[in-house]
């Protein structure tokens, strides 16, 4: 069960992932709440309001945990984030359309989406829903397959959405991180995402690497920009983020370049 708590206020941001551990700090203090203190979250996998961090798609005996660690980066770099968690519907990905619509109903303008697959069909419902909500901004992972996703696509990164920023991971000096995907048409920016400090679903600190941990750094940048410019929506946020990108010193691997320090902003 999700313990009741006081709404944290701040900038509302959606997190579509494997769920979060809403029972422990630091997560529960940053989650959106109803007036009675109940969690505002949705599990589109199980069909309830308890999006606990567990991806049982590979095996129910050894579930994967991802969303809590991603959220820990987001709330550290954007302490004003009021997070609305969604557990993604792996058994029926057509429900991603319902997830996007539900987040829109909660007033979400920025969505962290650090996930993907090789199947375009799995992401068609999300694609259609995202296009129906052009004032929302989706910060999307490019993936960690070590490949050019212009030639060998990963979705939703390769959907060419005008209201998305696709992020891959760089080293601190602006080189593509080992194993991270690239593509001058499909990937917008790189951001440092290697050995990032995280807190996992158990509340245990550690470090993690990959595009999944570059994404919440750019989401946090968007959240801080919204806090400073509360009238902005997806189009203004996207333009502002992409204008911060700098050209790469080496070969062109992304459309706009890289953002050396996502903390260098409002």
Backbone torsions as a table, in degrees:
resi	resn	phi	psi	omega
1	UNK	NA	154.6	179.4
2	UNK	-94.5	119.0	178.6
3	UNK	-67.1	145.4	176.3
4	UNK	-69.8	153.8	178.8
5	UNK	-159.7	173.8	178.8
6	UNK	-86.5	138.8	177.5
7	UNK	-60.6	133.3	-175.9
8	UNK	-77.4	-14.0	-172.8
9	UNK	68.6	-174.8	178.1
10	UNK	101.7	-156.1	-176.0
11	UNK	-94.9	122.2	-177.9
12	UNK	-77.0	129.2	-178.6
13	UNK	-137.9	138.2	179.3
14	UNK	-90.9	146.0	178.2
15	UNK	-130.1	102.7	175.2
16	UNK	-95.5	117.6	-174.3
17	UNK	-164.6	-153.9	178.9
18	UNK	-82.0	6.1	-175.2
19	UNK	103.6	-177.8	176.1
20	UNK	-138.6	156.7	173.1
21	UNK	-85.0	95.7	-175.1
22	UNK	-82.4	5.8	-177.1
23	UNK	-95.4	-11.9	-172.9
24	UNK	-128.0	156.8	168.6
25	UNK	-73.9	149.4	6.7
26	UNK	-87.1	-0.5	-170.5
27	UNK	-69.6	-48.1	-170.8
28	UNK	-63.3	-25.4	-178.7
29	UNK	-75.5	-12.1	-177.4
30	UNK	-114.1	10.7	-177.6
31	UNK	-94.9	141.9	-179.7
32	UNK	-64.8	144.0	-177.1
33	UNK	-132.5	150.9	172.0
34	UNK	-79.5	169.5	-179.3
35	UNK	-56.5	-28.7	179.2
36	UNK	-85.4	4.3	178.2
37	UNK	92.7	-4.2	-178.5
38	UNK	-72.8	146.4	179.4
39	UNK	-61.8	137.8	169.7
40	UNK	-99.6	101.2	-179.4
41	UNK	-160.1	164.8	-177.6
42	UNK	-146.8	133.9	176.1
43	UNK	-105.5	101.6	-179.7
44	UNK	-84.3	0.0	173.8
45	UNK	-85.3	-52.3	-178.1
46	UNK	-93.9	-14.5	178.3
47	UNK	78.9	32.9	177.3
48	UNK	-133.8	-169.5	-177.3
49	UNK	-104.4	26.1	-176.0
50	UNK	-125.1	78.5	-176.5
51	UNK	-80.3	66.8	-178.1
52	UNK	-73.4	147.3	-172.8
53	UNK	-73.5	96.2	176.0
54	UNK	-163.6	119.6	175.1
55	UNK	-106.9	103.3	-176.5
56	UNK	-97.2	17.1	-175.8
57	UNK	-62.0	-37.5	-179.7
58	UNK	-80.8	-46.0	177.5
59	UNK	-160.8	136.4	177.1
60	UNK	-71.3	-14.9	-176.6
61	UNK	-84.0	-27.8	179.3
62	UNK	-132.4	72.9	-177.3
63	UNK	-66.0	148.4	173.4
64	UNK	-84.6	150.9	178.1
65	UNK	-129.9	128.8	-171.9
66	UNK	-141.4	-45.8	-171.0
67	UNK	-61.7	-35.4	-178.7
68	UNK	-64.8	-44.6	179.8
69	UNK	-63.5	-40.2	177.6
70	UNK	-63.0	-45.3	179.7
71	UNK	-61.7	-35.4	-177.7
72	UNK	-61.9	-35.0	176.9
73	UNK	-69.1	-43.8	-178.8
74	UNK	-59.6	-48.8	-174.8
75	UNK	-76.1	-23.6	175.4
76	UNK	-70.7	-41.5	-176.4
77	UNK	-89.0	-12.0	174.4
78	UNK	-138.8	79.1	-176.1
79	UNK	-61.4	-17.9	179.0
80	UNK	-85.5	5.9	-179.3
81	UNK	-70.5	131.3	173.5
82	UNK	-110.0	101.5	-165.7
83	UNK	-91.4	131.7	173.2
84	UNK	-108.9	105.6	-174.3
85	UNK	-86.5	142.2	175.2
86	UNK	-129.5	128.3	172.1
87	UNK	-89.8	124.0	-170.5
88	UNK	-70.8	153.4	-172.3
89	UNK	-93.0	69.3	-176.0
90	UNK	-54.4	-39.6	-179.4
91	UNK	-65.3	-23.9	-178.2
92	UNK	-149.5	89.7	-174.3
93	UNK	-71.1	-7.8	172.6
94	UNK	-64.3	-21.2	179.6
95	UNK	-73.9	-5.1	174.0
96	UNK	-61.2	-29.5	175.7
97	UNK	-63.3	-41.7	177.2
98	UNK	-64.9	-37.4	-179.9
99	UNK	-63.4	-45.2	179.4
100	UNK	-63.8	-45.3	178.9
101	UNK	-62.3	-39.6	179.7
102	UNK	-66.0	-42.4	178.1
103	UNK	-63.5	-38.7	176.5
104	UNK	-60.4	-40.3	178.9
105	UNK	-64.6	-24.4	178.8
106	UNK	-85.3	2.6	179.5
107	UNK	84.3	17.6	-178.4
108	UNK	-77.2	131.5	175.3
109	UNK	-111.8	-19.1	179.2
110	UNK	-127.1	133.2	-178.8
111	UNK	-126.7	127.9	174.8
112	UNK	-89.6	122.7	-176.5
113	UNK	-133.6	81.0	-176.4
114	UNK	-96.0	66.8	-178.2
115	UNK	-160.5	170.0	179.5
116	UNK	173.8	177.4	178.8
117	UNK	-156.9	177.5	-178.7
118	UNK	-87.2	-6.5	-173.8
119	UNK	-98.2	116.0	175.7
120	UNK	-66.4	-36.9	-178.9
121	UNK	-58.3	-37.1	179.3
122	UNK	-60.9	-27.6	-173.4
123	UNK	-106.5	10.1	-178.8
124	UNK	-65.4	-41.8	179.7
125	UNK	-63.5	-41.6	175.9
126	UNK	-62.6	-44.8	179.5
127	UNK	-54.9	-49.0	-178.5
128	UNK	-64.2	-41.5	-178.3
129	UNK	-68.3	-40.9	179.7
130	UNK	-62.2	-39.7	179.4
131	UNK	-68.7	-24.6	178.1
132	UNK	-80.9	-9.5	-179.4
133	UNK	-125.3	67.4	-174.2
134	UNK	-67.4	-15.1	-179.8
135	UNK	-89.0	-1.1	171.5
136	UNK	-93.5	151.2	177.5
137	UNK	-119.8	127.9	-179.6
138	UNK	-107.8	120.8	176.6
139	UNK	-97.0	114.1	-164.3
140	UNK	-119.3	142.8	177.1
141	UNK	-78.6	138.0	174.4
142	UNK	-78.9	-18.7	178.9
143	UNK	97.8	172.2	-172.8
144	UNK	-132.5	56.5	-179.2
145	UNK	-109.0	0.8	179.8
146	UNK	64.2	41.0	-175.1
147	UNK	-144.2	163.5	176.5
148	UNK	-82.4	108.7	-174.9
149	UNK	-82.5	-2.1	166.3
150	UNK	-68.0	-36.9	-177.8
151	UNK	-91.6	-35.9	-176.2
152	UNK	-130.3	84.6	-164.3
153	UNK	-66.1	150.4	166.4
154	UNK	-120.4	140.1	-178.1
155	UNK	-118.1	146.6	10.7
156	UNK	-84.8	3.2	-174.9
157	UNK	-56.9	-36.8	-174.0
158	UNK	-90.7	13.9	-177.6
159	UNK	-77.3	-10.4	179.3
160	UNK	59.3	45.5	178.4
161	UNK	-78.5	134.9	179.1
162	UNK	-76.8	-12.6	178.5
163	UNK	-113.3	36.9	176.2
164	UNK	-132.3	152.0	168.2
165	UNK	-120.3	116.3	-178.5
166	UNK	-95.3	127.9	-170.0
167	UNK	-121.5	134.8	170.6
168	UNK	-119.7	170.1	-172.9
169	UNK	-95.9	138.1	175.4
170	UNK	-118.5	164.3	167.0
171	UNK	-77.9	167.6	-179.4
172	UNK	-60.4	-23.2	-178.1
173	UNK	-96.0	10.7	173.2
174	UNK	90.4	16.7	175.2
175	UNK	-96.1	150.2	175.9
176	UNK	-61.2	128.5	-179.6
177	UNK	-68.0	146.8	-179.9
178	UNK	-57.7	127.2	178.5
179	UNK	88.9	-8.7	-178.7
180	UNK	-82.0	147.7	179.3
181	UNK	-80.5	160.4	178.0
182	UNK	-143.6	175.3	177.4
183	UNK	162.0	122.3	-175.1
184	UNK	-73.4	-15.2	176.2
185	UNK	-102.2	-31.5	-172.0
186	UNK	-100.4	-24.2	-176.5
187	UNK	-109.5	127.0	-176.0
188	UNK	-83.7	-51.9	-174.4
189	UNK	-143.0	157.9	165.4
190	UNK	-102.3	152.3	172.3
191	UNK	-148.4	147.9	-179.2
192	UNK	-58.2	121.2	-178.3
193	UNK	-137.4	24.1	-177.7
194	UNK	-107.6	133.7	-179.4
195	UNK	51.5	50.4	178.0
196	UNK	-83.7	136.3	178.0
197	UNK	-68.4	130.5	-179.8
198	UNK	-135.0	165.8	167.7
199	UNK	-121.0	126.4	-174.1
200	UNK	-87.2	-174.3	-174.7
201	UNK	-65.5	-15.0	177.1
202	UNK	-92.0	-6.5	-173.6
203	UNK	86.9	12.9	-176.5
204	UNK	-94.6	128.8	178.6
205	UNK	-74.6	151.9	178.2
206	UNK	-169.8	-162.9	177.9
207	UNK	-132.4	147.1	-179.0
208	UNK	-142.6	157.4	-177.0
209	UNK	-135.2	156.5	174.6
210	UNK	124.5	172.8	-179.0
211	UNK	-58.6	-31.6	-179.9
212	UNK	-58.7	-24.8	-176.5
213	UNK	-105.7	-6.8	166.0
214	UNK	-80.5	-34.2	-177.6
215	UNK	-59.0	-51.9	-178.6
216	UNK	-65.0	-19.5	175.4
217	UNK	-69.3	-39.5	176.8
218	UNK	-75.3	-35.1	174.3
219	UNK	-61.0	-42.9	178.5
220	UNK	-62.6	-38.1	175.9
221	UNK	-60.4	-43.2	177.7
222	UNK	-64.3	-39.6	179.4
223	UNK	-63.9	-43.3	178.9
224	UNK	-65.7	-35.7	176.9
225	UNK	-65.5	-38.9	177.5
226	UNK	-66.5	-37.0	177.7
227	UNK	-62.1	-36.2	179.5
228	UNK	-82.9	-21.4	-177.3
229	UNK	-135.7	73.2	-171.2
230	UNK	-64.3	-14.0	178.2
231	UNK	-84.8	-6.4	-177.7
232	UNK	-75.1	154.3	171.4
233	UNK	-129.1	-166.2	-174.6
234	UNK	-50.8	-50.4	-176.7
235	UNK	-61.0	-43.2	179.6
236	UNK	-66.9	-40.8	179.7
237	UNK	-63.6	-45.0	-178.5
238	UNK	-62.0	-46.1	-179.8
239	UNK	-60.9	-42.5	-177.8
240	UNK	-64.3	-42.5	-180.0
241	UNK	-64.9	-47.9	-175.0
242	UNK	-67.7	-28.4	177.4
243	UNK	-70.5	-14.6	178.4
244	UNK	-84.2	-11.0	-177.8
245	UNK	-71.7	142.7	178.5
246	UNK	-110.6	151.9	177.9
247	UNK	-63.0	149.0	177.1
248	UNK	-79.8	146.1	179.6
249	UNK	-73.1	-31.7	-177.9
250	UNK	-98.6	-148.2	-179.7
251	UNK	-63.6	149.3	179.7
252	UNK	-73.8	120.3	-177.0
253	UNK	-119.8	-15.5	178.1
254	UNK	-132.1	167.3	-176.3
255	UNK	-69.7	-41.0	-172.7
256	UNK	-113.4	-13.3	-179.8
257	UNK	117.4	-141.3	-179.1
258	UNK	-138.8	158.1	177.7
259	UNK	-111.8	102.3	-171.4
260	UNK	-60.3	-39.3	-176.0
261	UNK	-138.9	95.5	179.5
262	UNK	-61.7	-13.8	176.9
263	UNK	-82.6	-8.7	179.3
264	UNK	-84.5	81.5	-177.8
265	UNK	-174.1	-173.4	-175.7
266	UNK	-63.7	NA	NA
